[in-house]
Amino acid sequence: MSRLLDEIKKENDIKNIPPQEYRRLAKEIRFQLVKNVSRTGGHLASNLGAVELTMALHLFLDFPKDKLVWDVGHQAYVHKMLTGRLKDFRSLRRLDGLSGFPKVSENPADTFNTGHSSTSLSVALGLAKARDLRGSDEKVVAVIGDGALSGGMAFEALNNAEQMKSNLIMILNDNKMSISKNVGGMARYLGKVRTNRKYNDLKVNIEERLDRIPNVGVSMAETIKNAKNSLKHLFVPGMFFEEMGIVYVGPIDGHDVESILTALEAAARMKNRPVLIHVVTKKGKGYRPAEENPSIFHGVGPFDPKSGEVPESEEETYTDVFGNWMMEKGKAHEELVSVCAAMPDGTGVKRFAEEFPKRFFDVGIAEEHAVTFAAGMAKAGLKPVFAVYSSFLQRAYDQVLHDVCAQNLAVVFAVDRAGLVGKDGATHQGIFDLSYLSSIPNLTVMAPKNKWELSDMLKYAIAAEEPVAIRYPRGEACDLWKDQRAPIQKGCAEVLAEGTEVALFAIGSMVETAWQVRKKLAEKGIPTTVVNARFAMPLDKNCLRKLAESHPLLVTMEENVASGGFGEHVAAFLEEEALHTKVLRMAIPDCFVEHGSVGELKKALGLDADSVTEKILAELPEEL
């Protein structure tokens, strides 16, 4: 029997598959998802749960005319398969290969580049309004998960949808999870809606029956109206959306292609109303290991597809170090509280949550709220630590600036996944935090050279009476210089090795690279100083003066974009002081960095030890 997927060579080819074969096609898709993601790693559980939903959307829409916007976008693998990209899945998330997220440059059926949560409804509203102004007739559909619906931006879009007076189809893919289990009022509300399916008929029937009661006076009419609204609130699912002027349809079985397709076709007939179709899916469906452990298989590395066994890494990561420190200090400091935004596993605070449930707060996908919530707790005398990925902290820049730093509140930002993250690509690289954080007054910005220094910096931060951000990278924690643990003093760097010709002034993960560069330069007979900057803000100005006066070349090294970064601040200080040593800034070019392994990306960007050494040699006089 030939494979149905082989018949799908481009967008819209699914429409040639007969309905009786939809179940077989879904099974083939799931097989390919497990087979390919087990090799490359990626977002598996969310894609397994969205197979039938994606099939129905592709049967309903005409690509690329019609527009489909995926919230976050990590669940778009099936969409890619159905637009003829199955042949490229061996390169998924690899350098110069297929992106793990929608990518306009890959295929015209990818409407919008997404990667962060809660954005799809706003994008789709913009596309729908542009369609109306142009007088065209393309369909616009947004797919948003129940976890993403907890994000403030999604509520802003829902609030704005009704007044647009335009047809927009919003699919709520409800699998009870974001990355971990969903939390909050919206999650509880949707849980109630799921259990109220049998009352869905009453949405129409209640209104029809009440309207038949004869009018016996204004007073009675008002009473009936109030009763009608009360009954609807009691029995009709989706009243939250209905009250916002959005037509609600559902809940619908998210694994029944024809039911979803029927709902989509009905929604398209609502010409001047936004419609929300609530589909209930199972995250990880069709692959038992992912069904049983959807959090593990949300974003997973290579694994054994037969057993579902994910190889355990024995390396200690910076996230592990942070999580262990939180556990240790949580026992000693009752004022220490932990805040995260839907990622207790990824940020390392799950054990803290289990041990100290009253002092742990998962606010859902709501980074802006998380920061200001932490500010309130700090104002009341607690010691909040907000653990968050660098890329996601970007979403809360105003709250960091306005609600924390302008009031000099002692919030600790544990900024995980800082620098190059790798295979998730441009939307997830943490390469801007030194720039956007070091520009904020009152905020101390630090980065450790190794795992012991991370612990020391956290100890410093929790004792500080001011806001502190500590950024650290993904992956294995550096274990060099175990015996070099000079006390952390604000704005003080640490000299690791002394030379006379070149001074390497590095921060965070780049200290280890600087150490490698020092060895390579030593082979060339060039004595090199290595300084662990520790602080991106405030800078160690005394150290910089000494380095500038004693070295003909000073090299700054950071895993951050050049613009507004650590090296730019160093260069600006030296210029202000009229210290005219030559400065070479080693940083990421001002660009969005695509996916690939961290090692591959460093080499491509000229930040690996060999590239840095070559650039330094090119700056030195030939006689050296």
C-alpha positions, 0 to 999 in steps of 0.5 A: 500500500502506497503512503498517503503522505507521498501524495502531498507534494505541496500545499492543498494536496491534502484535498485529493485524499478521500475522507475515508483515508483521513485516519490513515493519513493521521497515523502516517503523520504521527509516525513521521513526527516520532521518527524525525523528532527522535533524531533531531529533537524538537517539539513533539507532544504539541504536534502529536496533539494537533494532527487532526486539527491541522488536517482540517485546517488544510482541508478548509483553507486555500493556501497561500491565499488564505492566512493561517497564524500559529501562536508560538508556532512550535506546533506547526510541524504537521503544517509543514508536512502538509505543505510538502516539506516532509523531505526536509525534516531530517534537517529540522532545527539544524544549521541551514535546515528546516526551522522548528517554527513557521518561517515565511522564507521557507514556504508561502503557506507560512503566514507569519514568523512566530515563536513567542506566545499569545501573539496570534490573535493580534496578528490575525486581527491585523490581517483581517482588517487589512483584508477588509480595507482592500476588499479581498475575501481571503479567510483568516484563521488564528490557532492559539493554545489554552496556555497562550490564552493566559497571556495578557496580549491575547486578552487585549486582542479578544477585547479588540476583536468585536469592535472590528466587525470582521470575520475572524476565526480563532481556534482555541486548541485546548489540551490543558497544558502550555509547557507544564500544566496550565494554571489560573482562572482561565484554565479553571474556566476552560475546565468547566466548559469542557465538562459542560458539553451536554449543555451546548444545545441550550445556547440556542434552545434557552433563548428560543423557549424564553422568547415564546413566553407572552409579554405580560408587561414591562416588568415581566419582560425585564424579569424574563431578560434577567432570567434568560441571561442568568440561565445562559451563564449557568448552562451555556459554555463559552459565555466569557467569549460571548459577552465579549461579542465573540461567537463561541462554538464548542467544545469540539473533539479535536481529533475528529477531522470532519467535526472540526471542518463542519465548525470551520465552514459554519464559522466562515458564514459569520461575515461580520463577527469573530468566531472562536472554535473551542477544540479539545485535544490530547497533547502527545496523542498517538504516542504513549510515552508523550501522552504519559509525559507531555511535559518531557516531550514538549521540547525534547532532544533525540530519544529512542522512538521505540521505548520513548526513553530520553537519554539522561545527561549527567552533566550539571547545567547552570539551571541545575545549579540555580535550582539547587541553590534555590532549594538550599536557600529556601530552607534558610530564608523564609522570605525567599519566594520563587516566581516563574511564567509557566516553566517550573521545569525549564527554569529549575524551580520545580523542586522548590515548588514541591518543597515550598508550595506556599512560596512558589508562584507560577503565573502562567504565560504572563511575564509582564505580570510576573515582574510587577507581581514580584515588585509588589512582593519586594515592596512588602519585604519579601525576596522574590526571584523571577526565573525566566528565559532571556528571550521571554524577559524581553516581553517585560522590559517596561515592567523591569524598568518602570515597576522594579528599577525606577523604585529600586526594588530588590527583585532578583532576575535569574535570566536563564538561556542567555546568549546563543540557545541554538536549535530553536532559532531567532525567536529564542536566542538570548542575545539581547539581554546585556543590551536591554538590561544594562541600559536601565538605571539601578539594575546590577547586571552580572554573569558568572564564569562557572557554576560556583560563581553562579552560586556566589552571585545568587548569594550576593543578589539575595542580600542586595537591597536593589534589583539584580539580574544574573544571566547564564547560558543553557547547557553544561556549567563550566567547572574551570577555576574551582579554587578561584572564588574571590568574593563578589563585590559590586562592580569588581572584576577578577583577574585570572591571568596576567600578561602584557600585550593583550587584555581579554576582558570577558563576561559570562560564558565568554570567559572560558573562550578567553581562556582558550584564546590565551593558550593559543596566543601563548603558542605565538609568544604573546603574553595575555591577561584574562579578566573575568568582568563579572559585572556588565553594569556597573563596570569595573572602571579601575580595572579598565583604567589599569588594563588600558594603561598597560596593554596596547590591545584590549579585547572585550568578549560577550555572547550578546549583540554588539549594539548597546552591549558590554563591549560598547559600554567599555569602549564608551568609558575608555573614550570618555576617560581619554584612554587611547588603547586600541579596543577590539569588540568581540560580540554577535553582529547586530542580526537575528541569529537562526537555528543550529548548534551553539558551537556551529553558531559561534563559529559562523559568528566569529565567536569561537576561540579560533576566530577570536584568535585570528582577529586578535592576531590581525590587530597586532603589529607584525613584529610581535 
